[in-house]
Amino acid sequence: MAVKRDEIPTSTLPRRQLGRFLRDARTAAGMTIMRASGLADLSPAGLQRIESGRVQKVRKQDVRALCELYHVGARDTRRAVTLAEQARERSWYHDFGNLFDETNRICPRIRPP
């Protein structure tokens, strides 16, 4: 069965960077997850998943709303939105995942005869 492109995992690095940035901004603004999630119209669990980098497709409007709520400057807001965009992209290594077996060795089926 073929795997759909949307089911292939995205890179965790931009998601984790974005989550860390938003958590730091929330903390600097003196807000709890409960308060921030209520003001941003997100569930507390949803905001916690964003901050921990577990949401693969963070909506740009949520990032903008959180940045506005936390009084983040325009430049840093643009950077956060860029991280959200990057988090949606597949990493280059996903295209080559079939070259390796479960022990991360080059699969014998692709070696020259």
Buried (B, 14 or more C-beta within 10 A) or exposed (E): EEEEEEEEEBBBEBBBBBBBBBBEBBEEBEBEBEBBBBEBEBEBEBBBBBBEBEBBEBEBEBBBBBBEBBEBEEEEBEBBBBBBBBBBEEBEEBEEEEEEEEEEEEEEEEEEE
